[in-house]
Amino acid sequence: MKKILALALAAMMLLALMPMAVAEEAAWEPFAENVSITIPVYDRGQAGVPNVEDNYWTHWIQENFGDKYNITVNYVAIPRSDVMTKYSMLAAAEDLPTVLMEYDYPKVTQWAADGYLTTFNMEDFAAVAPTYYNRMVANNQLTYTQINGETYFVAAYRPYYDTSYTFQNFVRMDWLRQVGYDHVPVTTSEYVEAMLKIKEAGIAQYPAGGTMITGVGSDQNYAWRTWPLDEKEWAMYGDYNIPSLGWDPNYRLLKYENYKFNAGLTNPEYYLIGTEDDKTNFINGENYQYGGYISASMDWLTAFYEANPDAELAIVPVSATTDSVYGTTPGYRTDNPFGMMVGFSAFASEEQIKAAWMYMEWLTQEENLFTFQWGVEGANFNYNEENLPVTDSNYDGEYKMGFSNNKDYWCITIEARQAGTIEDVIANNMPHDLPQDFTQDVINWYYDKVAIRDAGWAIANALYSVSMDAESEYQTTLVNLYKELRDKLTMCSPEEFDALYAEYAQQYLDAGYQEVIDERAEAYEAGNSTHLLNQTAQEVDLSK
């Protein structure tokens, strides 16, 4: 009965919100003089996708939204692999887009510190974009919108943020079978044993592969941490944008990397191998594993099966053991409890900012969002027997969509497509034109992840409500230094590792990391940070 009442209340709340949104849009008047806005969109350098700045869907936005309100909507390509450099170049030219948005909180706070962003009144935003605003309220996101008491951001919605299933690691199950395994190893010891057997059997020279260290986002050590977590340490060292060289979990992770390198499991030229080269190596049958985001069309998996028609792949399962593939616990980093953090250019006029808010509200409306996410019926998608949309991954016509079903456009309002149950959502985001169908595997993976989350192993990074000047000042220097020192620690002899690690950790502290962690500690002690939601992790049995 309580569940029924809760569902009824939720439906009433939704109905209450939608008329307000419709009424607000109905009250919008076209601007008397044309207003031009610029929206950033990731350029991922992928072949086979339309020009990100000029395609059918950018024209669709202009015709259905822009022309209606006398707004010219432009798009500017932002290289996914070099976001901060592109924004700094645009800022130097005083040509920032009207909207600045990123997933990583430290990046957007750096923009605020550098003067790229304007502050604004959230009540003004709510008046123009009530659907967007009320969703932030419902999901407790307003706490992330301020720095030093000033409002800088609005937050997009991220469904399943702490149980995200969209990135999956695929491995060579056929290789495992050749060396006597009927399952994918989930413990460090079993994984290493399997890699050694694959190497000794001559199946792959360097089965663990390897890629160059890029710095930001590298060496996430969540599964190497000691539980229960110490909250102050978590606040000081936990962020992954600046690698935590010198912290014990980082030591344990790099000790493991050093072992794999010296055991001949890692490609000795990994420091020259980029992401695309790594993908090619997997397709060419050189690597055991490759990970990527799932979508209805996955060109690299298609290429893999074309090159390896007799191969069998499997997905690395969620591990409930205390010795997972990537560390010593099942601990993992959750996504932020928001999608894109969206700010507005310090160079934009009031009319441009209002027009950007209108754009965000218009995209959040159910009918508009559905079309932008799914496309044209009979071309991009068709309805199944349950009246749910199903993407046609083979469509290549006039309405061809951008990366991951136009995600880099509609991510300004939401992070994932939703239609039906979680099983339906996963099924609609999986490729179904491959020799193997991984839909049920990903569904099982998702529910195992929920069990791990519920047992307390999910870790969110600390976020701060004050500007972090040391992070802004030293991040680039530390990221570049980390790449250099990390490679040396990976390739040194095991006998040298401990002494070198201590030496390099001190060098890293002296280069600015000490100031970074001191600043974080000060913010934590002053009550200007978020807190751990779960400090005690429990064992969980996934066999039930």
C-alpha positions as CSV (number, residue, x, y, z in Angstrom):
1,M,0.0,0.0,0.0
2,K,2.8,2.4,0.9
3,K,4.4,1.7,-2.5
4,I,1.2,2.4,-4.3
5,L,0.8,5.7,-2.4
6,A,4.3,6.7,-3.2
7,L,3.8,6.0,-6.9
8,A,0.6,8.0,-6.9
9,L,2.3,10.9,-5.1
10,A,5.2,10.8,-7.6
11,A,2.7,10.9,-10.5
12,M,0.9,13.8,-8.9
13,M,4.2,15.7,-8.5
14,L,5.1,15.1,-12.1
15,L,1.7,16.3,-13.3
16,A,2.1,19.4,-11.2
17,L,5.5,20.1,-12.7
18,M,4.6,19.6,-16.4
19,P,1.8,22.2,-16.6
20,M,4.1,24.8,-15.0
21,A,6.7,24.0,-17.7
22,V,4.2,24.2,-20.5
23,A,2.7,27.4,-19.2
24,E,6.2,28.9,-18.8
25,E,7.2,28.1,-22.4
26,A,3.8,29.4,-23.6
27,A,4.7,32.7,-21.9
28,W,8.0,33.0,-23.6
29,E,8.2,35.7,-26.2
30,P,10.6,35.7,-29.1
31,F,13.5,38.1,-28.5
32,A,12.9,41.4,-30.3
33,E,16.4,41.3,-31.7
34,N,18.1,38.1,-32.6
35,V,20.2,36.5,-29.8
36,S,23.1,34.2,-30.7
37,I,24.2,31.5,-28.3
38,T,27.0,28.9,-28.5
39,I,26.7,25.5,-27.0
40,P,29.8,23.2,-26.5
41,V,29.7,19.7,-27.9
42,Y,32.4,17.0,-27.5
43,D,34.4,16.1,-30.6
44,R,35.6,12.6,-29.9
45,G,37.5,12.2,-33.1
46,Q,35.4,9.2,-34.1
47,A,35.0,8.2,-37.7
48,G,31.5,7.7,-39.1
49,V,29.7,10.3,-37.0
50,P,28.3,13.6,-38.5
51,N,30.2,16.9,-38.2
52,V,29.4,17.8,-34.5
53,E,28.9,21.5,-35.3
54,D,26.7,21.1,-38.4
55,N,24.4,18.2,-39.0
56,Y,20.7,17.3,-39.3
57,W,20.2,17.5,-35.6
58,T,21.8,20.9,-35.1
59,H,19.5,22.2,-37.9
60,W,16.6,20.4,-36.1
61,I,17.3,22.4,-33.0
62,Q,17.5,25.7,-34.9
63,E,14.3,25.1,-36.8
64,N,12.2,23.8,-33.9
65,F,13.6,26.0,-31.1
66,G,15.8,28.8,-32.3
67,D,13.6,30.1,-35.1
68,K,10.6,30.1,-32.8
69,Y,12.2,32.4,-30.3
70,N,14.6,34.4,-32.6
71,I,17.6,32.7,-31.2
72,T,20.6,31.5,-33.3
73,V,22.0,28.3,-31.8
74,N,25.6,27.6,-32.7
75,Y,27.8,24.7,-31.6
76,V,31.5,24.7,-30.9
77,A,33.5,21.4,-30.9
78,I,35.5,20.7,-27.8
79,P,38.1,17.9,-28.1
80,R,37.2,15.3,-25.6
81,S,40.8,14.5,-24.9
82,D,41.9,18.1,-24.3
83,V,38.9,19.9,-22.8
84,M,40.8,22.4,-20.6
85,T,43.2,23.5,-23.2
86,K,40.4,24.3,-25.7
87,Y,38.4,26.3,-23.1
88,S,41.5,28.3,-22.0
89,M,42.2,29.2,-25.7
90,L,38.6,30.3,-26.1
91,A,38.8,32.3,-22.9
92,A,42.0,34.0,-24.0
93,A,40.2,35.1,-27.2
94,E,37.2,36.2,-25.2
95,D,35.2,33.8,-27.3
96,L,33.9,31.4,-24.7
97,P,30.7,29.6,-25.5
98,T,27.6,30.8,-23.7
99,V,27.4,27.6,-21.8
100,L,30.5,25.9,-20.2
101,M,29.9,22.3,-19.1
102,E,31.9,19.4,-17.8
103,Y,31.4,16.2,-15.8
104,D,34.3,16.8,-13.3
105,Y,33.6,19.2,-10.5
106,P,37.3,20.3,-10.1
107,K,37.3,21.4,-13.8
108,V,34.3,23.7,-13.4
109,T,35.5,25.1,-10.1
110,Q,38.7,25.9,-11.8
111,W,36.8,27.8,-14.5
112,A,35.1,29.7,-11.7
113,A,38.4,30.5,-10.1
114,D,39.8,31.7,-13.4
115,G,37.0,34.1,-14.0
116,Y,35.4,32.2,-16.9
117,L,32.0,32.0,-15.3
118,T,29.4,34.5,-14.2
119,T,27.3,34.1,-11.0
120,F,23.5,34.2,-11.3
121,N,20.3,34.1,-9.2
122,M,18.9,30.6,-9.0
123,E,15.4,32.1,-8.7
124,D,15.8,33.7,-12.1
125,F,16.8,30.4,-13.5
126,A,13.8,28.6,-12.0
127,A,11.5,31.2,-13.5
128,V,12.8,30.5,-17.0
129,A,13.5,26.8,-16.6
130,P,11.1,25.4,-14.0
131,T,11.2,21.7,-15.1
132,Y,15.0,21.7,-15.0
133,Y,15.0,23.5,-11.6
134,N,12.4,21.3,-10.0
135,R,14.2,18.2,-11.0
136,M,17.4,19.5,-9.3
137,V,15.3,20.1,-6.2
138,A,13.8,16.6,-6.3
139,N,17.3,15.0,-6.6
140,N,19.0,17.1,-3.9
141,Q,21.4,18.7,-6.4
142,L,21.2,22.4,-5.3
143,T,24.0,21.8,-2.8
144,Y,26.5,21.5,-5.7
145,T,25.6,24.7,-7.4
146,Q,27.4,27.2,-5.2
147,I,31.0,28.1,-4.4
148,N,31.8,30.5,-1.5
149,G,28.1,31.2,-1.2
150,E,27.7,32.3,-4.8
151,T,25.6,30.4,-7.4
152,Y,27.7,29.3,-10.4
153,F,26.1,26.1,-11.8
154,V,23.1,24.1,-12.5
155,A,23.3,20.3,-12.5
156,A,22.1,17.9,-15.1
157,Y,20.4,14.7,-14.1
158,R,22.3,11.4,-13.9
159,P,20.1,8.3,-13.5
160,Y,21.8,5.3,-11.9
161,Y,24.8,7.5,-10.9
162,D,26.0,5.1,-8.2
163,T,25.3,1.8,-10.1
164,S,26.4,2.9,-13.6
165,Y,26.4,0.0,-16.1
166,T,27.4,1.9,-19.3
167,F,31.1,1.1,-19.3
168,Q,32.0,-2.6,-19.7
169,N,35.2,-4.5,-19.9
170,F,35.3,-7.2,-22.6
171,V,37.7,-10.1,-22.4
172,R,38.8,-13.1,-24.5
173,M,36.8,-16.0,-23.1
174,D,38.1,-18.2,-25.8
175,W,41.7,-17.6,-24.6
176,L,40.6,-18.5,-21.0
177,R,39.1,-21.7,-22.2
178,Q,42.3,-22.6,-24.0
179,V,44.2,-22.5,-20.7
180,G,41.6,-24.3,-18.6
181,Y,39.2,-21.7,-17.3
182,D,35.4,-21.9,-17.6
183,H,34.9,-18.4,-16.1
184,V,36.4,-14.9,-16.1
185,P,38.8,-14.5,-13.2
186,V,37.6,-12.0,-10.6
187,T,40.5,-12.1,-8.1
188,T,43.9,-10.5,-8.6
189,S,45.8,-13.8,-8.0
190,E,43.6,-15.8,-10.4
191,Y,43.8,-13.0,-13.0
192,V,47.6,-13.0,-12.9
193,E,47.7,-16.8,-13.0
194,A,45.5,-16.7,-16.2
195,M,47.6,-14.0,-17.9
196,L,50.8,-16.1,-17.2
197,K,49.2,-19.2,-18.7
198,I,48.0,-17.3,-21.8
199,K,51.5,-15.9,-22.2
200,E,53.2,-19.3,-21.6
201,A,50.8,-20.9,-24.1
202,G,52.0,-18.5,-26.8
203,I,48.5,-17.1,-27.3
204,A,49.6,-13.5,-26.7
205,Q,53.0,-12.1,-26.0
206,Y,51.8,-9.4,-23.6
207,P,48.2,-10.3,-22.7
208,A,47.6,-7.5,-20.2
209,G,48.3,-5.0,-22.9
210,G,48.7,-1.5,-21.5
211,T,48.3,2.2,-22.5
212,M,50.1,5.4,-21.8
213,I,49.3,7.3,-18.6
214,T,47.3,10.4,-19.4
215,G,47.2,11.9,-15.9
216,V,43.7,13.1,-15.2
217,G,41.6,10.1,-14.3
218,S,44.5,7.7,-14.4
219,D,45.3,5.2,-11.6
220,Q,42.0,5.2,-9.8
221,N,42.9,3.4,-6.6
222,Y,39.4,2.9,-5.0
223,A,39.7,-0.8,-4.8
224,W,43.1,-0.6,-3.1
225,R,42.0,1.4,-0.2
226,T,41.7,0.2,3.4
227,W,38.2,-0.2,4.9
228,P,36.6,1.4,6.7
229,L,37.7,4.6,5.1
230,D,39.1,7.4,7.1
231,E,37.0,10.4,6.1
232,K,39.7,13.0,6.4
233,E,42.1,11.0,4.3
234,W,39.3,10.5,1.8
235,A,38.7,14.2,1.6
236,M,42.4,14.9,1.2
237,Y,43.5,12.3,-1.2
238,G,40.4,10.8,-2.7
239,D,39.9,12.9,-5.9
240,Y,41.1,11.2,-9.0
241,N,41.8,14.3,-11.1
242,I,45.2,14.8,-9.4
243,P,46.7,11.3,-8.8
244,S,47.5,10.6,-5.2
245,L,51.2,9.7,-5.4
246,G,52.4,9.1,-1.8
247,W,49.1,7.7,-0.5
248,D,49.1,4.1,0.6
249,P,46.4,3.0,-1.9
250,N,48.5,4.5,-4.8
251,Y,51.5,2.7,-3.5
252,R,49.7,-0.7,-3.6
253,L,48.3,0.0,-7.0
254,L,51.7,0.9,-8.5
255,K,53.4,-2.0,-6.8
256,Y,50.9,-4.2,-8.7
257,E,51.6,-2.4,-12.0
258,N,55.4,-2.9,-11.4
259,Y,54.9,-6.6,-10.9
260,K,52.9,-7.0,-14.1
261,F,55.5,-5.1,-16.1
262,N,58.4,-7.2,-14.7
263,A,56.4,-10.4,-15.2
264,G,56.1,-9.6,-18.9
265,L,52.3,-9.3,-18.8
266,T,52.3,-5.6,-19.7
267,N,53.5,-4.4,-23.1
268,P,56.9,-2.9,-22.5
269,E,56.1,-0.1,-24.9
270,Y,52.8,0.7,-23.2
271,Y,53.9,4.4,-22.7
272,L,53.7,4.8,-26.5
273,I,50.2,3.2,-26.8
274,G,47.2,5.6,-27.0
275,T,43.6,4.6,-26.6
276,E,43.0,4.1,-30.3
277,D,46.1,1.9,-30.6
278,D,45.0,-0.1,-27.6
279,K,41.6,-0.7,-29.3
280,T,43.4,-1.7,-32.5
281,N,45.6,-4.1,-30.5
282,F,42.5,-5.8,-29.0
283,I,40.8,-6.1,-32.4
284,N,44.0,-7.6,-33.8
285,G,44.1,-10.3,-31.2
286,E,47.1,-8.9,-29.2
287,N,45.3,-8.0,-25.9
288,Y,43.1,-10.0,-23.5
289,Q,40.9,-7.1,-22.6
290,Y,39.4,-3.8,-23.8
291,G,36.8,-1.6,-22.2
292,G,34.3,0.8,-23.7
293,Y,30.9,2.4,-23.3
294,I,28.0,0.3,-24.5
295,S,25.6,1.6,-27.1
296,A,23.3,0.3,-29.8
297,S,26.1,0.6,-32.3
298,M,29.7,-0.4,-31.2
299,D,31.9,-0.2,-34.2
300,W,35.0,-1.6,-32.4
301,L,33.1,-4.7,-31.4
302,T,31.8,-5.1,-35.0
303,A,35.4,-4.8,-36.2
304,F,36.6,-7.3,-33.6
305,Y,34.3,-10.0,-34.7
306,E,35.1,-9.3,-38.4
307,A,38.7,-9.8,-37.6
308,N,38.1,-12.7,-35.2
309,P,35.0,-14.6,-36.4
310,D,35.6,-17.6,-34.2
311,A,36.3,-15.6,-31.0
312,E,34.3,-15.7,-27.8
313,L,34.1,-12.6,-25.6
314,A,32.8,-12.2,-22.1
315,I,32.2,-9.3,-19.7
316,V,34.2,-9.0,-16.6
317,P,31.7,-9.6,-13.8
318,V,31.2,-7.5,-10.7
319,S,33.3,-9.0,-7.9
320,A,32.0,-9.5,-4.4
321,T,35.2,-11.0,-3.2
322,T,37.8,-9.1,-1.1
323,D,40.4,-9.5,-3.8
324,S,39.0,-8.1,-7.1
325,V,40.8,-7.8,-10.4
326,Y,41.6,-4.2,-9.9
327,G,42.7,-4.3,-6.2
328,T,42.1,-5.8,-2.9
329,T,38.4,-4.9,-2.3
330,P,35.3,-4.5,-4.4
331,G,35.4,-0.7,-3.7
332,Y,34.6,1.5,-6.7
333,R,34.2,5.1,-7.6
334,T,30.6,6.2,-8.2
335,D,29.8,8.8,-10.7
336,N,28.9,12.2,-9.3
337,P,25.3,12.5,-8.2
338,F,24.8,14.8,-11.1
339,G,25.5,14.7,-14.8
340,M,27.0,17.7,-16.5
341,M,27.8,20.7,-14.3
342,V,26.6,23.7,-16.4
343,G,27.9,27.2,-16.0
344,F,27.5,30.4,-18.1
345,S,30.2,32.5,-19.7
346,A,31.4,35.7,-17.9
347,F,31.4,37.3,-21.4
348,A,27.7,36.5,-22.2
349,S,25.0,39.1,-22.1
350,E,21.8,38.7,-19.9
351,E,19.9,38.0,-23.1
352,Q,22.3,35.2,-24.1
353,I,22.1,33.6,-20.7
354,K,18.4,33.7,-20.7
355,A,18.3,32.2,-24.2
356,A,20.6,29.4,-22.9
357,W,18.3,28.7,-20.0
358,M,15.4,28.6,-22.5
359,Y,17.4,26.1,-24.6
360,M,18.0,23.9,-21.6
361,E,14.3,24.0,-20.5
362,W,13.1,23.2,-24.1
363,L,15.4,20.2,-24.3
364,T,14.2,18.9,-20.9
365,Q,10.6,18.8,-22.2
366,E,9.6,15.1,-22.7
367,E,8.6,15.4,-26.4
368,N,11.7,17.3,-27.4
369,L,14.1,15.2,-25.4
370,F,12.6,12.0,-26.8
371,T,13.1,13.1,-30.4
372,F,16.7,14.2,-29.7
373,Q,17.5,11.0,-27.9
374,W,15.8,8.5,-30.2
375,G,15.5,10.2,-33.6
376,V,12.9,9.6,-36.3
377,E,10.5,6.7,-36.1
378,G,11.0,4.3,-38.9
379,A,14.6,5.4,-39.4
380,N,16.6,5.8,-36.2
381,F,14.2,3.6,-34.2
382,N,11.0,1.5,-34.2
383,Y,8.5,0.5,-31.5
384,N,8.5,-3.1,-30.2
385,E,5.6,-5.1,-29.0
386,E,5.8,-3.4,-25.6
387,N,5.5,0.0,-27.3
388,L,9.0,0.8,-26.3
389,P,11.5,2.4,-28.8
390,V,14.3,0.2,-30.1
391,T,17.2,1.8,-31.9
392,D,18.1,0.6,-35.4
393,S,21.9,0.5,-35.1
394,N,22.3,-0.1,-38.9
395,Y,20.6,3.2,-39.9
396,D,22.9,5.4,-41.9
397,G,20.6,7.9,-43.6
398,E,19.7,11.6,-43.5
399,Y,18.8,11.5,-39.8
400,K,22.1,9.8,-38.6
401,M,22.8,10.7,-35.0
402,G,26.0,11.8,-33.3
403,F,28.0,9.8,-30.8
404,S,25.9,7.5,-28.6
405,N,22.5,8.6,-30.0
406,N,23.3,12.3,-29.8
407,K,24.4,12.1,-26.2
408,D,26.9,14.9,-26.4
409,Y,24.0,17.3,-27.2
410,W,21.3,16.2,-24.7
411,C,23.8,15.6,-21.9
412,I,23.2,19.2,-21.0
413,T,20.0,18.0,-19.3
414,I,20.3,14.3,-18.7
415,E,23.0,11.7,-18.8
416,A,21.2,8.6,-20.1
417,R,18.2,7.6,-22.2
418,Q,15.3,6.1,-20.2
419,A,12.4,4.1,-21.6
420,G,10.7,1.4,-19.6
421,T,12.4,-0.7,-16.8
422,I,16.2,-0.9,-16.2
423,E,16.1,-4.1,-18.2
424,D,14.5,-2.2,-21.1
425,V,16.9,0.6,-20.8
426,I,19.9,-1.7,-21.0
427,A,18.4,-3.7,-23.8
428,N,17.9,-0.5,-25.8
429,N,21.5,0.6,-25.2
430,M,23.1,-2.7,-26.4
431,P,24.2,-3.8,-29.8
432,H,22.0,-6.6,-31.2
433,D,23.8,-7.2,-34.5
434,L,26.8,-9.1,-33.2
435,P,27.5,-12.8,-33.0
436,Q,27.1,-12.6,-29.2
437,D,24.4,-10.7,-27.3
438,F,25.6,-9.4,-24.0
439,T,22.2,-7.9,-22.9
440,Q,21.5,-10.3,-20.1
441,D,25.2,-10.2,-19.0
442,V,24.9,-6.4,-18.5
443,I,21.6,-6.8,-16.7
444,N,23.1,-9.3,-14.3
445,W,26.1,-7.0,-13.9
446,Y,23.9,-4.1,-13.0
447,Y,22.1,-6.0,-10.3
448,D,25.4,-7.3,-8.9
449,K,26.5,-3.7,-8.8
450,V,23.4,-2.7,-6.8
451,A,24.3,-5.4,-4.3
452,I,27.8,-4.1,-4.0
453,R,26.5,-0.6,-3.6
454,D,24.0,-1.6,-1.0
455,A,26.8,-3.4,1.0
456,G,28.6,-0.1,1.3
457,W,31.5,-0.4,-1.3
458,A,30.5,2.6,-3.4
459,I,32.7,5.7,-3.0
460,A,31.8,9.2,-4.1
461,N,34.6,11.8,-4.3
462,A,34.6,14.7,-1.9
463,L,33.4,17.9,-3.3
464,Y,34.0,21.4,-1.9
465,S,31.8,24.5,-1.6
466,V,34.8,26.8,-1.6
467,S,37.3,27.6,-4.3
468,M,40.4,25.3,-4.3
469,D,43.2,27.7,-5.4
470,A,46.0,25.2,-5.0
471,E,44.3,22.6,-7.2
472,S,43.8,25.2,-9.9
473,E,47.4,26.3,-9.6
474,Y,49.2,23.0,-9.5
475,Q,46.9,20.5,-11.3
476,T,48.6,20.7,-14.7
477,T,52.1,20.6,-13.2
478,L,51.2,17.6,-11.0
479,V,49.5,15.6,-13.7
480,N,52.5,16.0,-16.0
481,L,54.9,15.1,-13.2
482,Y,52.9,12.1,-12.3
483,K,53.0,10.7,-15.8
484,E,56.8,10.9,-15.7
485,L,57.3,9.4,-12.2
486,R,54.6,6.7,-12.7
487,D,56.3,5.4,-15.8
488,K,59.6,5.2,-13.9
489,L,58.0,3.3,-11.0
490,T,56.3,0.9,-13.4
491,M,59.5,0.0,-15.2
492,C,62.0,-0.1,-12.4
493,S,63.2,-3.4,-10.9
494,P,61.1,-4.7,-8.0
495,E,64.2,-4.2,-5.7
496,E,64.3,-0.5,-6.5
497,F,60.6,0.2,-6.2
498,D,60.2,1.1,-2.5
499,A,63.1,3.5,-2.3
500,L,62.1,5.2,-5.6
501,Y,58.5,5.4,-4.5
502,A,59.5,7.3,-1.3
503,E,61.8,9.6,-3.3
504,Y,59.2,10.4,-5.9
505,A,56.4,10.9,-3.4
506,Q,58.5,13.6,-1.7
507,Q,59.3,15.2,-5.1
508,Y,55.5,15.2,-5.8
509,L,54.7,16.8,-2.5
510,D,57.3,19.5,-3.1
511,A,55.9,20.2,-6.6
512,G,52.6,21.4,-5.1
513,Y,50.8,18.3,-3.9
514,Q,51.4,19.2,-0.2
515,E,49.6,22.5,-0.8
516,V,46.8,20.7,-2.5
517,I,46.2,18.2,0.3
518,D,46.6,20.9,3.0
519,E,44.0,23.0,1.3
520,R,41.6,20.1,1.1
521,A,42.2,19.3,4.8
522,E,41.5,22.9,5.7
523,A,38.2,22.8,3.7
524,Y,37.2,19.5,5.3
525,E,37.9,20.8,8.9
526,A,36.0,24.0,8.2
527,G,32.9,21.9,7.1
528,N,33.2,23.0,3.5
529,S,33.2,19.5,2.0
530,T,30.7,16.7,1.4
531,H,30.9,13.6,3.7
532,L,31.1,9.9,3.2
533,L,27.7,8.3,2.9
534,N,28.9,4.8,3.8
535,Q,31.9,4.3,6.0
536,T,31.5,0.5,6.7
537,A,31.5,-2.0,3.9
538,Q,29.9,-5.4,4.4
539,E,30.5,-8.8,2.7
540,V,27.9,-9.6,0.1
541,D,27.1,-13.0,-1.6
542,L,26.3,-12.6,-5.3
543,S,25.7,-16.3,-5.7
544,K,22.1,-16.1,-4.4
